[in-house]
Amino acid sequence: QVQLVESGGGSVQAGGSLRLSCAASGRTFSTYGMGWFRQAPGKDRVFVSSINWSSGSTDYADSVKGRFTISRDNATVYLQMNSLKPEDTAFYYCGAEDLALYRPYERTPVLRNPQVYDYWGQGTQVTVSS
């Protein structure tokens, strides 16, 4: 049974940092892409960052580029968030999608679409105060 468990959320002041973790278990994720998304109250779930587990290639939303860094280690995916802004406040989710289903040129862009993901964690709240 696949499980994704996020942790590391919390409350910080603007300019601060947090590191989110997503612990993955239940299968081998070597062919998977992992994505971080966030959702504010009343808003859609939006793409933040993704990583191809086998190649290590990464992608970022323009709003977080240069401030957030995604990485993976063993069975955990991390999102290092620096220079946090109040507009980063949201519930953060990690998701997993099997990239073996896609052609190589599709693998990065497809991870921006929350609809394709097979698995999701329960999320963790990030609150940034001004």
Secondary structure, 3 states (H helix, E strand, C coil): CCEEEEECCEEEECCCCEEEEEEEECCCCCCEEEEEEEECCCCCCEEEEEEECCCCCEEECCCCCCCEEEEEECCEEEEEECCCCHHHCEEEEEEEEEHHHCCHHHHHHHCCCHHHCCEECCCEEEEEEC
